[in-house]
Amino acid sequence: MRKHYNITVAGRVQGVFFRASTKTSADHLGIKGFVKNLPDGTVYIEAEGEEETLKQFVEWCSQGPKAARVEACDVEESSMQEFTRFEILR
């Protein structure tokens, strides 16, 4: 079953290639949506895919790339947006 998750990642997650690494992970898993930095220093992600695949993606987000230090990864289910790709937003 396809689902849509809103994910907010806090910690040392900006300036450590978190967005680029998130896109690589999403593309590898077939996740659609977007990632962007927020002014408060967090990273915000909207992700759509099969539930099991999304769980793997959230697990990745909870760790992030090597240079990141994730302190929190909050996930909220939301309504589908039918994204066609995964992109990095500015």
N, CA, C and O atoms as a GROMACS GRO file, in nm:
protein
  360
    1MET      N    1   0.084  -0.119   0.000
    1MET     CA    2   0.000   0.000   0.000
    1MET      C    3   0.089   0.125   0.000
    1MET      O    4   0.182   0.137   0.080
    2ARG      N    5   0.058   0.216  -0.090
    2ARG     CA    6   0.136   0.340  -0.101
    2ARG      C    7   0.092   0.439   0.008
    2ARG      O    8  -0.026   0.452   0.040
    3LYS      N    9   0.193   0.508   0.062
    3LYS     CA   10   0.166   0.606   0.167
    3LYS      C   11   0.248   0.732   0.143
    3LYS      O   12   0.340   0.734   0.061
    4HIS      N   13   0.213   0.836   0.217
    4HIS     CA   14   0.283   0.965   0.211
    4HIS      C   15   0.326   1.000   0.354
    4HIS      O   16   0.244   1.002   0.446
    5TYR      N   17   0.456   1.027   0.371
    5TYR     CA   18   0.508   1.065   0.501
    5TYR      C   19   0.568   1.206   0.493
    5TYR      O   20   0.635   1.241   0.396
    6ASN      N   21   0.542   1.284   0.597
    6ASN     CA   22   0.611   1.411   0.619
    6ASN      C   23   0.716   1.382   0.727
    6ASN      O   24   0.682   1.336   0.836
    7ILE      N   25   0.842   1.408   0.696
    7ILE     CA   26   0.952   1.373   0.784
    7ILE      C   27   1.032   1.500   0.817
    7ILE      O   28   1.072   1.574   0.727
    8THR      N   29   1.054   1.523   0.946
    8THR     CA   30   1.138   1.634   0.988
    8THR      C   31   1.257   1.578   1.063
    8THR      O   32   1.241   1.503   1.160
    9VAL      N   33   1.376   1.614   1.017
    9VAL     CA   34   1.500   1.561   1.075
    9VAL      C   35   1.575   1.677   1.141
    9VAL      O   36   1.601   1.779   1.078
   10ALA      N   37   1.610   1.658   1.269
   10ALA     CA   38   1.678   1.762   1.346
   10ALA      C   39   1.815   1.712   1.390
   10ALA      O   40   1.839   1.591   1.399
   11GLY      N   41   1.903   1.806   1.418
   11GLY     CA   42   2.039   1.775   1.461
   11GLY      C   43   2.137   1.848   1.372
   11GLY      O   44   2.108   1.956   1.322
   12ARG      N   45   2.254   1.789   1.353
   12ARG     CA   46   2.352   1.848   1.260
   12ARG      C   47   2.321   1.791   1.122
   12ARG      O   48   2.380   1.692   1.079
   13VAL      N   49   2.226   1.855   1.053
   13VAL     CA   50   2.174   1.800   0.927
   13VAL      C   51   2.181   1.899   0.811
   13VAL      O   52   2.139   1.867   0.699
   14GLN      N   53   2.232   2.018   0.835
   14GLN     CA   54   2.252   2.113   0.726
   14GLN      C   55   2.401   2.135   0.709
   14GLN      O   56   2.476   2.139   0.807
   15GLY      N   57   2.445   2.148   0.585
   15GLY     CA   58   2.587   2.168   0.557
   15GLY      C   59   2.667   2.039   0.562
   15GLY      O   60   2.790   2.043   0.570
   16VAL      N   61   2.599   1.925   0.557
   16VAL     CA   62   2.667   1.794   0.563
   16VAL      C   63   2.620   1.703   0.448
   16VAL      O   64   2.630   1.581   0.457
   17PHE      N   65   2.570   1.764   0.342
   17PHE     CA   66   2.521   1.693   0.223
   17PHE      C   67   2.401   1.602   0.253
   17PHE      O   68   2.381   1.499   0.189
   18PHE      N   69   2.321   1.642   0.353
   18PHE     CA   70   2.205   1.562   0.390
   18PHE      C   71   2.104   1.556   0.275
   18PHE      O   72   2.053   1.448   0.242
   19ARG      N   73   2.075   1.671   0.212
   19ARG     CA   74   1.975   1.671   0.104
   19ARG      C   75   2.020   1.587  -0.014
   19ARG      O   76   1.942   1.508  -0.067
   20ALA      N   77   2.145   1.602  -0.057
   20ALA     CA   78   2.195   1.524  -0.170
   20ALA      C   79   2.194   1.375  -0.138
   20ALA      O   80   2.156   1.293  -0.222
   21SER      N   81   2.234   1.341  -0.018
   21SER     CA   82   2.235   1.200   0.022
   21SER      C   83   2.093   1.145   0.034
   21SER      O   84   2.069   1.028   0.004
   22THR      N   85   2.001   1.228   0.077
   22THR     CA   86   1.860   1.188   0.086
   22THR      C   87   1.806   1.157  -0.053
   22THR      O   88   1.736   1.058  -0.072
   23LYS      N   89   1.840   1.242  -0.150
   23LYS     CA   90   1.794   1.216  -0.287
   23LYS      C   91   1.851   1.086  -0.340
   23LYS      O   92   1.780   1.008  -0.404
   24THR      N   93   1.978   1.061  -0.314
   24THR     CA   94   2.041   0.936  -0.358
   24THR      C   95   1.969   0.816  -0.297
   24THR      O   96   1.941   0.718  -0.366
   25SER      N   97   1.940   0.823  -0.169
   25SER     CA   98   1.870   0.714  -0.100
   25SER      C   99   1.729   0.697  -0.156
   25SER      O  100   1.685   0.584  -0.181
   26ALA      N  101   1.658   0.808  -0.175
   26ALA     CA  102   1.521   0.803  -0.227
   26ALA      C  103   1.519   0.743  -0.368
   26ALA      O  104   1.436   0.658  -0.398
   27ASP      N  105   1.611   0.788  -0.453
   27ASP     CA  106   1.618   0.735  -0.589
   27ASP      C  107   1.646   0.585  -0.588
   27ASP      O  108   1.587   0.509  -0.665
   28HIS      N  109   1.736   0.544  -0.501
   28HIS     CA  110   1.771   0.401  -0.490
   28HIS      C  111   1.650   0.317  -0.448
   28HIS      O  112   1.633   0.204  -0.495
   29LEU      N  113   1.568   0.373  -0.359
   29LEU     CA  114   1.452   0.299  -0.307
   29LEU      C  115   1.324   0.320  -0.389
   29LEU      O  116   1.223   0.254  -0.365
   30GLY      N  117   1.328   0.412  -0.485
   30GLY     CA  118   1.209   0.440  -0.565
   30GLY      C  119   1.109   0.529  -0.494
   30GLY      O  120   0.989   0.526  -0.525
   31ILE      N  121   1.157   0.609  -0.400
   31ILE     CA  122   1.072   0.703  -0.325
   31ILE      C  123   1.055   0.830  -0.407
   31ILE      O  124   1.150   0.876  -0.471
   32LYS      N  125   0.936   0.886  -0.406
   32LYS     CA  126   0.907   1.012  -0.476
   32LYS      C  127   0.877   1.119  -0.372
   32LYS      O  128   0.828   1.089  -0.263
   33GLY      N  129   0.906   1.246  -0.405
   33GLY     CA  130   0.878   1.356  -0.314
   33GLY      C  131   0.984   1.464  -0.323
   33GLY      O  132   1.033   1.494  -0.432
   34PHE      N  133   1.020   1.522  -0.207
   34PHE     CA  134   1.121   1.628  -0.206
   34PHE      C  135   1.186   1.638  -0.069
   34PHE      O  136   1.136   1.586   0.030
   35VAL      N  137   1.300   1.707  -0.068
   35VAL     CA  138   1.373   1.737   0.056
   35VAL      C  139   1.414   1.884   0.049
   35VAL      O  140   1.448   1.934  -0.058
   36LYS      N  141   1.409   1.952   0.164
   36LYS     CA  142   1.454   2.092   0.168
   36LYS      C  143   1.501   2.127   0.309
   36LYS      O  144   1.458   2.068   0.408
   37ASN      N  145   1.591   2.225   0.315
   37ASN     CA  146   1.634   2.280   0.443
   37ASN      C  147   1.530   2.379   0.491
   37ASN      O  148   1.471   2.451   0.411
   38LEU      N  149   1.508   2.383   0.621
   38LEU     CA  150   1.419   2.482   0.681
   38LEU      C  151   1.503   2.585   0.757
   38LEU      O  152   1.614   2.554   0.801
   39PRO      N  153   1.450   2.708   0.773
   39PRO     CA  154   1.526   2.814   0.841
   39PRO      C  155   1.566   2.778   0.985
   39PRO      O  156   1.664   2.833   1.037
   40ASP      N  157   1.493   2.689   1.050
   40ASP     CA  158   1.524   2.654   1.189
   40ASP      C  159   1.638   2.553   1.202
   40ASP      O  160   1.671   2.510   1.312
   41GLY      N  161   1.700   2.514   1.088
   41GLY     CA  162   1.813   2.423   1.092
   41GLY      C  163   1.776   2.277   1.072
   41GLY      O  164   1.864   2.190   1.069
   42THR      N  165   1.647   2.248   1.056
   42THR     CA  166   1.604   2.111   1.031
   42THR      C  167   1.596   2.085   0.882
   42THR      O  168   1.607   2.176   0.800
   43VAL      N  169   1.578   1.959   0.847
   43VAL     CA  170   1.555   1.918   0.709
   43VAL      C  171   1.414   1.861   0.703
   43VAL      O  172   1.376   1.780   0.787
   44TYR      N  173   1.337   1.905   0.603
   44TYR     CA  174   1.199   1.860   0.586
   44TYR      C  175   1.188   1.778   0.459
   44TYR      O  176   1.238   1.816   0.353
   45ILE      N  177   1.122   1.663   0.471
   45ILE     CA  178   1.108   1.571   0.358
   45ILE      C  179   0.962   1.530   0.345
   45ILE      O  180   0.895   1.501   0.444
   46GLU      N  181   0.914   1.529   0.222
   46GLU     CA  182   0.786   1.464   0.193
   46GLU      C  183   0.820   1.347   0.103
   46GLU      O  184   0.886   1.363   0.000
   47ALA      N  185   0.774   1.228   0.142
   47ALA     CA  186   0.812   1.106   0.072
   47ALA      C  187   0.690   1.018   0.048
   47ALA      O  188   0.606   1.002   0.136
   48GLU      N  189   0.683   0.961  -0.072
   48GLU     CA  190   0.575   0.869  -0.107
   48GLU      C  191   0.633   0.741  -0.164
   48GLU      O  192   0.730   0.742  -0.238
   49GLY      N  193   0.571   0.632  -0.126
   49GLY     CA  194   0.613   0.503  -0.177
   49GLY      C  195   0.539   0.392  -0.106
   49GLY      O  196   0.446   0.417  -0.029
   50GLU      N  197   0.580   0.269  -0.133
   50GLU     CA  198   0.522   0.155  -0.064
   50GLU      C  199   0.561   0.160   0.083
   50GLU      O  200   0.672   0.201   0.118
   51GLU      N  201   0.469   0.119   0.169
   51GLU     CA  202   0.490   0.130   0.314
   51GLU      C  203   0.622   0.067   0.360
   51GLU      O  204   0.695   0.128   0.439
   52GLU      N  205   0.652  -0.051   0.312
   52GLU     CA  206   0.774  -0.120   0.355
   52GLU      C  207   0.899  -0.044   0.310
   52GLU      O  208   0.997  -0.035   0.384
   53THR      N  209   0.894   0.011   0.189
   53THR     CA  210   1.006   0.089   0.137
   53THR      C  211   1.022   0.219   0.216
   53THR      O  212   1.134   0.262   0.245
   54LEU      N  213   0.909   0.282   0.250
   54LEU     CA  214   0.914   0.404   0.330
   54LEU      C  215   0.977   0.378   0.467
   54LEU      O  216   1.049   0.463   0.519
   55LYS      N  217   0.950   0.263   0.524
   55LYS     CA  218   1.011   0.229   0.653
   55LYS      C  219   1.163   0.224   0.641
   55LYS      O  220   1.235   0.271   0.729
   56GLN      N  221   1.212   0.166   0.531
   56GLN     CA  222   1.357   0.162   0.507
   56GLN      C  223   1.412   0.303   0.490
   56GLN      O  224   1.521   0.334   0.540
   57PHE      N  225   1.338   0.388   0.420
   57PHE     CA  226   1.380   0.525   0.396
   57PHE      C  227   1.386   0.603   0.528
   57PHE      O  228   1.482   0.677   0.552
   58VAL      N  229   1.285   0.587   0.612
   58VAL     CA  230   1.283   0.654   0.742
   58VAL      C  231   1.401   0.607   0.828
   58VAL      O  232   1.463   0.686   0.899
   59GLU      N  233   1.431   0.479   0.820
   59GLU     CA  234   1.547   0.426   0.892
   59GLU      C  235   1.674   0.494   0.845
   59GLU      O  236   1.760   0.529   0.926
   60TRP      N  237   1.687   0.513   0.714
   60TRP     CA  238   1.804   0.584   0.660
   60TRP      C  239   1.805   0.728   0.712
   60TRP      O  240   1.910   0.777   0.755
   61CYS      N  241   1.690   0.797   0.707
   61CYS     CA  242   1.681   0.936   0.753
   61CYS      C  243   1.720   0.949   0.900
   61CYS      O  244   1.773   1.052   0.940
   62SER      N  245   1.694   0.848   0.978
   62SER     CA  246   1.727   0.850   1.121
   62SER      C  247   1.878   0.846   1.144
   62SER      O  248   1.925   0.881   1.252
   63GLN      N  249   1.953   0.804   1.042
   63GLN     CA  250   2.100   0.800   1.051
   63GLN      C  251   2.163   0.912   0.968
   63GLN      O  252   2.254   0.981   1.014
   64GLY      N  253   2.113   0.930   0.846
   64GLY     CA  254   2.166   1.031   0.756
   64GLY      C  255   2.303   0.994   0.703
   64GLY      O  256   2.352   0.883   0.727
   65PRO      N  257   2.365   1.086   0.629
   65PRO     CA  258   2.499   1.060   0.576
   65PRO      C  259   2.603   1.063   0.688
   65PRO      O  260   2.574   1.101   0.801
   66LYS      N  261   2.724   1.021   0.654
   66LYS     CA  262   2.832   1.007   0.750
   66LYS      C  263   2.854   1.131   0.839
   66LYS      O  264   2.869   1.118   0.960
   67ALA      N  265   2.856   1.248   0.780
   67ALA     CA  266   2.889   1.371   0.853
   67ALA      C  267   2.774   1.424   0.938
   67ALA      O  268   2.794   1.513   1.021
   68ALA      N  269   2.654   1.372   0.918
   68ALA     CA  270   2.537   1.420   0.994
   68ALA      C  271   2.534   1.361   1.134
   68ALA      O  272   2.593   1.256   1.162
   69ARG      N  273   2.464   1.431   1.221
   69ARG     CA  274   2.437   1.380   1.355
   69ARG      C  275   2.288   1.403   1.381
   69ARG      O  276   2.248   1.510   1.425
   70VAL      N  277   2.207   1.301   1.353
   70VAL     CA  278   2.061   1.311   1.367
   70VAL      C  279   2.023   1.296   1.513
   70VAL      O  280   2.057   1.197   1.578
   71GLU      N  281   1.951   1.395   1.564
   71GLU     CA  282   1.904   1.392   1.702
   71GLU      C  283   1.757   1.353   1.710
   71GLU      O  284   1.712   1.298   1.811
   72ALA      N  285   1.680   1.380   1.604
   72ALA     CA  286   1.539   1.344   1.602
   72ALA      C  287   1.494   1.328   1.458
   72ALA      O  288   1.538   1.400   1.368
   73CYS      N  289   1.404   1.232   1.438
   73CYS     CA  290   1.345   1.208   1.306
   73CYS      C  291   1.196   1.184   1.329
   73CYS      O  292   1.154   1.074   1.364
   74ASP      N  293   1.118   1.289   1.309
   74ASP     CA  294   0.974   1.283   1.332
   74ASP      C  295   0.901   1.252   1.203
   74ASP      O  296   0.927   1.314   1.099
   75VAL      N  297   0.810   1.157   1.209
   75VAL     CA  298   0.737   1.112   1.091
   75VAL      C  299   0.588   1.126   1.116
   75VAL      O  300   0.536   1.089   1.221
   76GLU      N  301   0.519   1.182   1.017
   76GLU     CA  302   0.374   1.199   1.024
   76GLU      C  303   0.315   1.154   0.891
   76GLU      O  304   0.362   1.194   0.784
   77GLU      N  305   0.213   1.070   0.896
   77GLU     CA  306   0.148   1.027   0.773
   77GLU      C  307   0.053   1.136   0.726
   77GLU      O  308  -0.012   1.203   0.806
   78SER      N  309   0.047   1.154   0.595
   78SER     CA  310  -0.036   1.259   0.537
   78SER      C  311  -0.101   1.206   0.410
   78SER      O  312  -0.084   1.090   0.375
   79SER      N  313  -0.176   1.293   0.342
   79SER     CA  314  -0.246   1.250   0.221
   79SER      C  315  -0.151   1.249   0.101
   79SER      O  316  -0.059   1.331   0.092
   80MET      N  317  -0.176   1.157   0.010
   80MET     CA  318  -0.093   1.140  -0.109
   80MET      C  319  -0.096   1.266  -0.195
   80MET      O  320  -0.199   1.331  -0.211
   81GLN      N  321   0.022   1.299  -0.251
   81GLN     CA  322   0.036   1.412  -0.343
   81GLN      C  323   0.065   1.365  -0.485
   81GLN      O  324   0.061   1.444  -0.580
   82GLU      N  325   0.094   1.235  -0.500
   82GLU     CA  326   0.123   1.175  -0.631
   82GLU      C  327   0.244   1.239  -0.698
   82GLU      O  328   0.239   1.276  -0.815
   83PHE      N  329   0.354   1.253  -0.623
   83PHE     CA  330   0.479   1.303  -0.680
   83PHE      C  331   0.527   1.208  -0.790
   83PHE      O  332   0.502   1.087  -0.785
   84THR      N  333   0.595   1.263  -0.890
   84THR     CA  334   0.644   1.180  -1.001
   84THR      C  335   0.794   1.158  -0.995
   84THR      O  336   0.848   1.077  -1.072
   85ARG      N  337   0.865   1.228  -0.906
   85ARG     CA  338   1.009   1.214  -0.890
   85ARG      C  339   1.048   1.263  -0.752
   85ARG      O  340   0.964   1.310  -0.676
   86PHE      N  341   1.177   1.251  -0.718
   86PHE     CA  342   1.227   1.303  -0.592
   86PHE      C  343   1.320   1.418  -0.626
   86PHE      O  344   1.411   1.403  -0.708
   87GLU      N  345   1.299   1.533  -0.563
   87GLU     CA  346   1.383   1.648  -0.594
   87GLU      C  347   1.430   1.720  -0.469
   87GLU      O  348   1.372   1.709  -0.362
   88ILE      N  349   1.538   1.795  -0.487
   88ILE     CA  350   1.592   1.880  -0.383
   88ILE      C  351   1.538   2.020  -0.406
   88ILE      O  352   1.557   2.078  -0.513
   89LEU      N  353   1.470   2.074  -0.306
   89LEU     CA  354   1.417   2.210  -0.315
   89LEU      C  355   1.509   2.305  -0.240
   89LEU      O  356   1.574   2.266  -0.143
   90ARG      N  357   1.515   2.427  -0.285
   90ARG     CA  358   1.599   2.529  -0.220
   90ARG      C  359   1.517   2.611  -0.125
   90ARG      O  360   1.569   2.702  -0.060
   0.00000   0.00000   0.00000
